[in-house]
Amino acid sequence: MSFALLTSCSLTEIDSSNDFANNGRDTTALKRDTLYLKESLPPGLPLPDASFQAGLEQQIAYLNRLQDKPYLLENTQTSVADLKRVASEINDWLHNPAQQPQLIAHQLAGQDQRGNVQITGYYVPILPVRHTPDDVYRYPLYRKPTQRNAEGKFPSREEIDFESALAGQGLEIAYTSSLVDNFFLHVQGSGVVEYENGERKLLSWGGVNGHAYRSLGKELIERGEIDRAHISAQSIRQWLSDHPDRNREILSTNPSYLFFSEGPENPVGAANVSLTPLYSAAVDPSVIPLGSILLAQVPKLDPYGNLIGHEFRLLLAQDKGGAIKGPGHIDWYQGIGEEAHFHAGQLKHFGKVWLLLPKTPAPQILIAQ
């Protein structure tokens, strides 16, 4: 379907930066007014591979560390006890696939109240760094500061990267050769750095500066610099490479800034469990509680990034991100390194997402007024 044939409602129901041909959006789906729509579980859940089992075991361990509490998701209430029951049902099914889990699928309203959720990808890059700065490796990656400015805020990206607002505070973890690399590491939320002596460390999410996140892709589309049909991590990088004199101007349009902490060997999400490639997802916890198991209809792309269909997949809600807000967007973890980078950079299409909850929920927890 060409862009000219898109209906007028599609232009107002989703962000214009996501309105491109063959974006995977189902415009025929009925509109609803609720965050979740209860549906029958599709016949036959998609059987995951063995790596999912390891991720599920970590998810169960995470849930077992939590005290029971309710989650109020607009028209749907669930609890830690419910999420534990779902994980147990899925775990039992993996060991005995002939026995279907006793679950109900609750479809997320999506970006357009028609169930269309944008599914982007993220990955963990391997970034060369130095312990101390030199003429090439001179752009610091920072720990979270303890000092705020006179207004009680942390500095913005402009102030940190271009005005040295954090210099001299001993917050530097490592130095890279590129502010653009730093920016994309911030967007990813974690990454593996490799020092000059071959030592590798994982840098994990260590907090943010509290400024609102602004998408560079959306900014470049609105300025007419990149067509929305061609927006991707790779095209944004290429644009920044082609316009070095405008990097400060464009990067600073996103004042949000991520700080890092030196973590364990494997990439870890916000639920403090190791991420599982192709099964972990970053969500907005106010919409999808961490520790949830999702059924997702995820985009299938050809080698050129064109949508060729969808496939069902179980996902583990184990992470969150500054750009993941509301019911219209989840981020699908692709793994570590360049191949994962390639696949993550292509994903920007719509799919559908269901929160799996037990058919028989746990007794509701009284909520203090």
C-alpha positions as CSV (number, residue, x, y, z in Angstrom):
1,M,0.0,0.0,0.0
2,S,1.5,3.3,-1.0
3,F,1.7,6.2,1.4
4,A,-0.8,8.2,-0.7
5,L,-3.4,5.5,-0.1
6,L,-3.2,5.6,3.7
7,T,-6.4,6.6,5.3
8,S,-6.7,9.9,7.1
9,C,-7.4,8.1,10.4
10,S,-4.0,6.3,10.2
11,L,-2.3,9.7,10.2
12,T,-3.9,10.7,13.4
13,E,-4.0,7.4,15.3
14,I,-0.3,6.7,15.2
15,D,2.7,9.0,15.3
16,S,3.4,10.3,11.8
17,S,7.1,9.1,12.0
18,N,5.7,5.5,12.1
19,D,3.3,6.0,9.2
20,F,5.1,4.4,6.2
21,A,4.2,1.9,3.6
22,N,4.2,-1.8,4.6
23,N,4.6,-0.9,8.3
24,G,2.7,-4.0,9.4
25,R,-0.2,-2.1,11.0
26,D,-3.6,-3.7,10.8
27,T,-5.9,-0.8,10.0
28,T,-9.0,-3.0,9.9
29,A,-8.9,-4.0,13.6
30,L,-11.8,-2.7,15.7
31,K,-11.1,0.3,17.9
32,R,-11.5,-0.1,21.7
33,D,-11.4,2.3,24.6
34,T,-9.6,0.1,27.1
35,L,-6.0,-0.6,27.7
36,Y,-6.5,-4.4,27.5
37,L,-9.0,-6.5,25.6
38,K,-9.5,-10.0,27.0
39,E,-9.3,-12.7,24.2
40,S,-9.1,-16.4,24.0
41,L,-5.6,-17.8,23.9
42,P,-4.7,-18.7,20.3
43,P,-4.7,-22.4,19.8
44,G,-1.2,-23.8,20.3
45,L,1.4,-21.5,21.8
46,P,4.6,-21.1,19.8
47,L,7.1,-23.5,21.2
48,P,10.3,-21.6,22.1
49,D,13.9,-23.0,21.9
50,A,16.0,-24.1,24.8
51,S,17.4,-20.6,25.5
52,F,13.9,-19.5,26.5
53,Q,13.9,-22.0,29.4
54,A,17.0,-20.4,30.9
55,G,15.4,-17.0,30.6
56,L,12.1,-18.3,32.2
57,E,14.0,-19.7,35.1
58,Q,15.6,-16.3,35.8
59,Q,12.2,-14.7,35.5
60,I,10.8,-17.1,38.1
61,A,13.7,-16.3,40.4
62,Y,13.0,-12.6,39.9
63,L,9.3,-13.0,40.7
64,N,10.1,-15.1,43.8
65,R,12.2,-12.2,45.2
66,L,9.1,-9.9,45.0
67,Q,6.5,-9.6,47.7
68,D,2.9,-10.0,46.4
69,K,1.4,-6.7,45.3
70,P,-1.3,-5.6,42.8
71,Y,-0.8,-4.0,39.4
72,L,-3.6,-1.7,38.3
73,L,-3.5,-1.7,34.5
74,E,-6.5,0.6,33.8
75,N,-9.3,-1.9,33.2
76,T,-7.3,-4.9,34.3
77,Q,-5.9,-5.8,37.7
78,T,-3.2,-8.5,38.2
79,S,-0.6,-9.2,40.8
80,V,2.8,-10.7,41.4
81,A,1.0,-14.0,42.4
82,D,-0.7,-14.0,39.0
83,L,2.6,-13.5,37.2
84,K,4.1,-16.4,39.2
85,R,1.2,-18.6,38.2
86,V,1.7,-17.7,34.5
87,A,5.4,-18.5,34.7
88,S,4.6,-21.8,36.4
89,E,1.9,-22.7,33.8
90,I,4.4,-22.0,30.9
91,N,7.2,-23.9,32.7
92,D,4.9,-26.9,33.1
93,W,3.9,-26.7,29.5
94,L,7.5,-26.7,28.3
95,H,8.0,-30.0,30.2
96,N,4.8,-31.4,28.9
97,P,3.7,-29.7,25.7
98,A,0.6,-31.8,25.3
99,Q,-0.9,-30.0,28.3
100,Q,-2.1,-26.5,27.4
101,P,-1.5,-23.7,29.9
102,Q,-4.6,-22.4,31.6
103,L,-4.2,-18.8,30.5
104,I,-6.2,-15.9,29.1
105,A,-4.6,-13.5,26.5
106,H,-5.2,-9.8,27.1
107,Q,-4.4,-7.8,24.0
108,L,-2.7,-4.5,24.5
109,A,-4.5,-1.5,23.0
110,G,-1.4,-0.4,21.0
111,Q,-0.5,3.0,19.6
112,D,-3.9,3.4,17.9
113,Q,-6.3,1.7,20.2
114,R,-6.6,-1.0,17.5
115,G,-4.0,-3.3,19.0
116,N,-1.1,-2.2,16.8
117,V,2.1,-2.1,18.9
118,Q,5.3,-0.8,17.3
119,I,8.1,-3.4,17.8
120,T,11.6,-2.0,17.6
121,G,14.8,-3.9,18.3
122,Y,17.7,-3.3,20.6
123,Y,21.0,-5.0,21.1
124,V,24.2,-4.8,23.2
125,P,27.1,-3.3,21.2
126,I,30.8,-4.0,21.7
127,L,32.5,-0.7,21.9
128,P,36.3,-0.1,21.9
129,V,37.3,2.2,24.8
130,R,40.3,3.5,26.8
131,H,40.9,3.8,30.5
132,T,42.3,7.3,30.1
133,P,41.6,9.9,27.4
134,D,43.9,10.6,24.4
135,D,43.5,12.6,21.1
136,V,41.1,10.0,19.7
137,Y,39.4,8.4,22.7
138,R,38.3,11.5,24.4
139,Y,34.5,11.2,24.9
140,P,33.6,9.9,28.4
141,L,30.9,7.4,29.5
142,Y,29.7,8.5,32.9
143,R,28.4,7.0,36.2
144,K,25.4,8.8,37.6
145,P,26.4,11.9,39.5
146,T,25.2,12.6,43.0
147,Q,25.2,16.4,42.7
148,R,22.4,18.3,41.1
149,N,22.3,21.9,39.9
150,A,20.7,24.8,41.7
151,E,17.2,23.8,40.3
152,G,17.7,20.3,41.7
153,K,18.2,18.8,38.2
154,F,21.0,16.9,36.5
155,P,22.5,18.5,33.4
156,S,21.1,18.0,29.9
157,R,22.8,16.2,27.1
158,E,23.9,19.5,25.6
159,E,25.5,20.5,29.0
160,I,27.1,17.1,29.6
161,D,28.5,16.4,26.1
162,F,29.3,19.8,24.8
163,E,29.8,22.0,27.9
164,S,31.7,19.5,30.1
165,A,29.1,19.8,33.0
166,L,30.3,16.6,34.7
167,A,34.1,17.1,34.2
168,G,36.3,16.9,37.3
169,Q,33.8,14.9,39.3
170,G,35.5,11.5,38.9
171,L,32.5,10.0,37.2
172,E,34.2,8.7,34.0
173,I,34.1,5.0,33.5
174,A,35.8,4.9,30.0
175,Y,36.5,7.0,27.0
176,T,35.3,6.3,23.4
177,S,36.2,7.8,20.1
178,S,32.8,9.0,19.1
179,L,29.9,10.9,20.7
180,V,27.6,9.3,18.2
181,D,28.7,5.8,19.6
182,N,28.0,7.1,23.1
183,F,24.5,8.3,22.0
184,F,23.6,5.0,20.6
185,L,24.9,3.2,23.7
186,H,22.6,5.5,25.7
187,V,19.7,4.5,23.5
188,Q,20.5,0.8,23.9
189,G,20.8,1.1,27.6
190,S,23.8,-1.2,28.0
191,G,26.8,-2.5,26.2
192,V,30.1,-4.3,26.3
193,V,33.2,-2.1,26.3
194,E,36.6,-3.5,25.3
195,Y,39.7,-1.7,26.7
196,E,43.1,-1.4,25.0
197,N,44.4,-4.4,26.9
198,G,41.6,-6.7,25.7
199,E,39.7,-6.5,29.0
200,R,35.9,-6.5,28.5
201,K,33.3,-5.1,30.9
202,L,29.5,-4.8,30.7
203,L,28.1,-1.4,31.2
204,S,24.5,-1.6,32.4
205,W,21.8,1.0,32.9
206,G,22.8,3.2,35.8
207,G,20.0,5.8,35.8
208,V,19.0,8.8,33.7
209,N,19.2,12.6,34.1
210,G,15.4,13.0,34.2
211,H,15.0,15.0,31.1
212,A,12.3,14.0,28.6
213,Y,13.4,11.6,25.8
214,R,13.2,12.9,22.2
215,S,13.6,10.5,19.3
216,L,16.3,11.5,16.9
217,G,14.6,9.6,14.1
218,K,11.4,11.6,14.6
219,E,13.4,14.8,14.7
220,L,15.2,14.0,11.4
221,I,11.9,13.0,9.8
222,E,10.2,16.2,10.9
223,R,13.1,18.3,9.5
224,G,12.8,16.5,6.2
225,E,16.3,15.1,6.5
226,I,15.3,11.3,6.2
227,D,12.2,9.9,4.8
228,R,10.1,8.0,7.3
229,A,10.1,4.9,5.2
230,H,13.9,4.8,5.4
231,I,14.4,5.7,9.0
232,S,16.6,3.2,11.0
233,A,19.5,3.2,13.3
234,Q,21.8,2.7,10.3
235,S,20.3,5.7,8.4
236,I,20.5,7.9,11.4
237,R,24.2,7.0,11.9
238,Q,24.9,7.6,8.3
239,W,23.2,11.1,8.4
240,L,25.3,12.0,11.5
241,S,28.4,10.8,9.7
242,D,27.6,12.9,6.6
243,H,26.8,16.0,8.7
244,P,29.5,16.2,11.4
245,D,29.0,20.0,11.7
246,R,25.4,19.5,12.7
247,N,25.9,16.7,15.3
248,R,25.7,19.0,18.3
249,E,22.5,20.6,17.0
250,I,20.8,17.2,16.3
251,L,22.1,15.2,19.3
252,S,21.1,17.9,21.7
253,T,17.5,17.8,20.6
254,N,17.3,14.7,22.9
255,P,18.1,16.2,26.3
256,S,17.7,12.8,28.0
257,Y,21.0,11.2,29.1
258,L,21.8,7.8,30.3
259,F,24.4,6.9,33.0
260,F,26.1,3.5,33.4
261,S,27.2,1.1,36.1
262,E,29.8,-1.6,35.7
263,G,27.8,-4.8,35.9
264,P,28.2,-8.6,35.7
265,E,29.5,-10.4,32.6
266,N,26.1,-10.9,30.9
267,P,23.8,-8.0,29.8
268,V,21.2,-7.4,32.5
269,G,17.8,-5.7,32.2
270,A,15.8,-3.6,34.6
271,A,14.5,-6.7,36.3
272,N,18.1,-7.5,37.3
273,V,18.2,-10.7,35.3
274,S,20.4,-11.6,32.3
275,L,18.7,-10.8,29.0
276,T,17.9,-13.7,26.6
277,P,18.4,-12.9,22.9
278,L,15.1,-13.0,20.9
279,Y,13.0,-13.6,24.0
280,S,13.6,-10.6,26.4
281,A,11.7,-7.4,25.8
282,A,11.8,-3.9,27.2
283,V,8.4,-2.5,28.2
284,D,6.7,0.3,30.0
285,P,6.2,-1.2,33.5
286,S,3.1,1.0,34.1
287,V,1.4,-0.9,31.2
288,I,3.2,-4.3,31.3
289,P,4.6,-5.3,34.7
290,L,8.2,-6.5,34.8
291,G,8.1,-10.3,35.1
292,S,5.2,-10.7,32.7
293,I,5.1,-13.2,29.9
294,L,3.8,-11.9,26.6
295,L,2.5,-13.5,23.5
296,A,3.6,-11.3,20.6
297,Q,3.0,-11.3,16.9
298,V,6.4,-9.9,15.8
299,P,7.5,-8.6,12.4
300,K,9.4,-10.9,10.0
301,L,11.7,-8.9,7.8
302,D,13.7,-9.8,4.6
303,P,17.5,-9.0,4.4
304,Y,16.6,-5.5,3.2
305,G,14.4,-4.7,6.2
306,N,11.1,-5.1,4.3
307,L,8.2,-6.7,6.2
308,I,7.3,-10.1,4.8
309,G,4.9,-11.2,7.5
310,H,4.5,-11.9,11.2
311,E,5.2,-14.8,13.6
312,F,4.0,-15.6,17.1
313,R,6.6,-15.6,19.8
314,L,6.7,-15.8,23.6
315,L,8.5,-12.8,25.1
316,L,9.8,-12.1,28.7
317,A,9.2,-8.6,30.0
318,Q,12.6,-8.2,31.7
319,D,13.7,-4.6,30.8
320,K,12.5,-1.0,30.4
321,G,13.8,2.0,28.5
322,G,13.5,5.7,28.4
323,A,11.9,5.6,25.0
324,I,9.4,2.9,25.8
325,K,6.3,4.7,27.1
326,G,2.7,3.7,27.0
327,P,0.8,0.8,25.3
328,G,2.1,1.5,21.8
329,H,5.8,0.3,21.8
330,I,7.9,-2.5,23.1
331,D,11.6,-3.1,22.4
332,W,12.7,-6.6,21.4
333,Y,16.2,-7.7,22.5
334,Q,18.3,-9.1,19.6
335,G,21.6,-10.0,21.4
336,I,25.2,-8.9,21.4
337,G,27.4,-7.7,18.6
338,E,27.1,-6.7,14.9
339,E,24.6,-9.3,13.7
340,A,22.3,-8.3,16.5
341,H,23.0,-4.6,15.7
342,F,21.9,-5.2,12.1
343,H,18.6,-6.9,13.0
344,A,17.8,-4.4,15.8
345,G,18.4,-1.5,13.4
346,Q,15.9,-2.7,10.9
347,L,13.0,-3.3,13.3
348,K,10.4,-0.4,13.5
349,H,7.2,-2.2,12.4
350,F,3.9,-2.9,14.0
351,G,2.8,-6.2,15.5
352,K,0.4,-7.2,18.3
353,V,1.0,-8.0,22.0
354,W,-1.0,-10.0,24.5
355,L,-0.3,-10.1,28.3
356,L,-0.8,-13.7,29.5
357,L,-2.7,-14.0,32.8
358,P,-4.2,-17.0,34.5
359,K,-7.7,-18.2,33.9
360,T,-8.2,-18.3,37.6
361,P,-6.5,-15.2,39.1
362,A,-5.2,-15.1,42.6
363,P,-7.4,-13.5,45.2
364,Q,-7.3,-9.7,44.8
365,I,-5.1,-7.8,47.2
366,L,-6.8,-5.0,49.1
367,I,-5.3,-1.7,48.1
368,A,-4.7,0.8,50.8
369,Q,-6.6,4.1,50.2
